[in-house]
């Protein structure tokens, strides 16, 4: 079976954004070269990688050690954070804050164009 390096690249890109982590931070945490992270994130040179490298990058991203290898093999992987009660609560807080911002925006629109300057 062909390896899905595009899926690996997309997963790493998405996770870095979720964690607000840079490539340099990931490379340092994983103990790999920055170029390795770049190659994985952008699928620059799809080639065989050491299982230790893939595990180190997975763990540095807060995933189980086999997460990237499973994505690479085309396995459907569940979000390891899905059941984290802190993240569930954070999502609820984000939704509440978004609702409040929408309500404030609506009130400011009703008050007029200069309402937000006061």
C-alpha positions as CSV (number, residue, x, y, z in Angstrom):
1,X,0.0,0.0,0.0
2,X,1.2,3.5,-0.9
3,X,2.2,5.8,1.9
4,X,0.0,8.9,2.4
5,X,2.6,11.6,2.9
6,X,0.0,14.3,1.9
7,X,-2.2,13.2,4.9
8,X,0.8,13.4,7.2
9,X,1.7,16.9,6.0
10,X,-1.9,18.1,6.4
11,X,-2.1,16.6,9.9
12,X,1.1,18.2,11.0
13,X,0.1,21.6,9.5
14,X,-3.3,21.4,11.3
15,X,-1.8,20.4,14.6
16,X,0.9,23.1,14.6
17,X,-1.9,25.7,14.1
18,X,-4.0,24.1,16.9
19,X,-1.0,24.3,19.2
20,X,0.2,27.7,17.9
21,X,3.6,26.0,17.6
22,X,6.3,26.8,15.1
23,X,8.3,24.4,13.1
24,X,11.4,25.3,15.1
25,X,9.6,24.6,18.4
26,X,8.5,21.2,17.0
27,X,12.0,20.3,15.8
28,X,13.4,21.2,19.2
29,X,10.7,19.2,21.2
30,X,11.0,16.2,18.9
31,X,14.8,16.3,18.8
32,X,14.9,16.3,15.0
33,X,16.4,18.7,12.4
34,X,14.3,21.7,11.4
35,X,14.6,20.5,7.8
36,X,12.9,17.2,8.7
37,X,9.9,19.1,10.1
38,X,9.7,21.2,7.0
39,X,9.9,18.2,4.7
40,X,7.2,16.4,6.7
41,X,4.9,19.5,7.0
42,X,5.1,20.4,3.3
43,X,5.7,16.9,1.9
44,X,8.8,18.1,0.2
45,X,10.6,14.8,0.0
46,X,8.3,11.9,0.6
47,X,10.6,9.1,1.6
48,X,11.0,6.4,4.2
49,X,11.5,7.9,7.6
50,X,12.8,6.3,10.8
51,X,10.0,5.0,13.0
52,X,11.8,6.8,15.9
53,X,11.6,10.1,14.0
54,X,7.9,9.7,13.3
55,X,7.3,8.7,16.9
56,X,9.3,11.7,18.2
57,X,7.4,14.1,16.0
58,X,4.0,12.5,17.0
59,X,4.8,12.8,20.7
60,X,6.1,16.4,20.4
61,X,2.7,17.2,18.9
62,X,1.0,15.7,21.9
63,X,-0.1,12.6,20.0
64,X,0.5,8.9,20.8
65,X,3.8,7.7,19.4
66,X,2.2,5.8,16.5
67,X,-0.1,8.5,15.4
68,X,1.8,9.8,12.4
69,X,2.8,6.2,11.3
70,X,-0.9,5.3,11.3
71,X,-1.9,8.3,9.3
72,X,0.9,7.4,6.9
73,X,-0.5,3.9,6.5
74,X,-3.9,5.3,5.7
75,X,-5.5,4.3,9.0
76,X,-8.4,6.3,10.3
77,X,-7.1,7.8,13.5
78,X,-9.4,9.3,16.1
79,X,-8.6,12.7,17.6
80,X,-6.7,11.8,20.7
81,X,-7.9,15.0,22.3
82,X,-11.6,14.3,21.7
83,X,-12.3,13.2,25.2
84,X,-10.1,15.6,27.1
85,X,-12.5,17.4,29.5
86,X,-10.4,20.5,29.6
87,X,-10.5,20.9,25.8
88,X,-14.3,20.2,25.8
89,X,-14.7,23.0,28.4
90,X,-12.4,25.3,26.4
91,X,-14.6,24.7,23.3
92,X,-17.7,25.6,25.3
93,X,-16.0,28.8,26.5
94,X,-15.0,29.7,23.0
95,X,-18.6,29.3,21.8
96,X,-19.9,31.4,24.7
97,X,-17.3,34.2,24.0
98,X,-18.2,34.1,20.3
99,X,-21.9,34.5,21.2
100,X,-21.1,37.4,23.4
101,X,-19.1,39.1,20.8
102,X,-21.9,38.7,18.3
103,X,-24.4,40.2,20.8
104,X,-22.1,43.2,21.5
105,X,-21.6,43.8,17.8
106,X,-25.4,43.8,17.3
107,X,-25.9,46.3,20.1
108,X,-23.2,48.6,18.7
109,X,-24.8,48.5,15.3
110,X,-28.1,49.5,16.8
111,X,-26.5,52.3,18.8
112,X,-24.9,53.8,15.7
113,X,-21.5,54.1,13.9
114,X,-19.8,56.0,16.7
115,X,-20.9,53.6,19.5
116,X,-17.7,51.7,19.6
117,X,-15.6,54.8,20.0
118,X,-17.0,55.8,23.3
